[in-house]
Amino acid sequence: MRCVVANWKMHLASDEARAFCEDLLGRFTSEGGTEVGIAPPYTLLHLVSALVRPKGIQVFGQNGHAEAKGAFTGEISMPQLRDAGCSGVLLGHSERRQFFGETDAALAKKVKAAWQWDLLPLLCIGESLAQRDAGQTLEVLGQQLSILAETGPGPLWVAYEPVWAIGTGRRAEAAQVREAHAFIRAELQRHLAGTDYQVPILYGGSVTPESFPELLDIPEVAGGLVGGASLDPRKFAELVRQAG
Ligand code: 13P
């Protein structure tokens, strides 16, 4: 199964989001069997869900709190994401880890909360440049995936996003992606041994229509989690076409 997910981060207002969805749907065919998702900012969830879900495109939250409700000003809960039309939620994006202090311990709770509310977690993992330069890439990925020892098995997508490749125009080399994805697959097999969960592993970090075909040729690359290029419906539709 191939998957292409747009992460809009903190971009677009409602008129822009509507124009994007209408343009995308004009180019979109769901015949390829590729799972397509959009993770808009919270204020756009209802609007985007109403427009794209009838066409089979999934909507993801960009984060979700582990508690179902309570005094957590500025946060959003998993049932609120469901109510707004989400079927999944990005968890552990490096920008959440870097700028908002997201920890693996908190993520384990969030993954369990997502399952409890029937949301598919798209767990993002990846090393910083300093960690790669220090030869710690696989150790970091193993640590980030070790939350699965705590959560136990469940439905999941994983995105490998090297932090140094996000928004920089510098995507990882094929050999680096191959090594990371093979390692992630082995770790997932260990954590999910004896279960039937099929976990697609997406690559993220400066994915464009120019670079995506080569990435898709790499074993264990099931698709992409796309930031900058996902804000252009023409480019995003092309990425979906390439995956299909
Ligand atoms: P870019 O595609 O802009 O590098 O962002 C990747 C990303 O962070 C997707 O979650």
Boltz pocket constraint, residues with backbone or C-beta under 6 A from the ligand:
constraints:
  - pocket:
      binder: B
      contacts: [[A, 7], [A, 93], [A, 161], [A, 165], [A, 166], [A, 167], [A, 168], [A, 169], [A, 204], [A, 205], [A, 206], [A, 207], [A, 225], [A, 226], [A, 227], [A, 228], [A, 229]]
      max_distance: 6.0
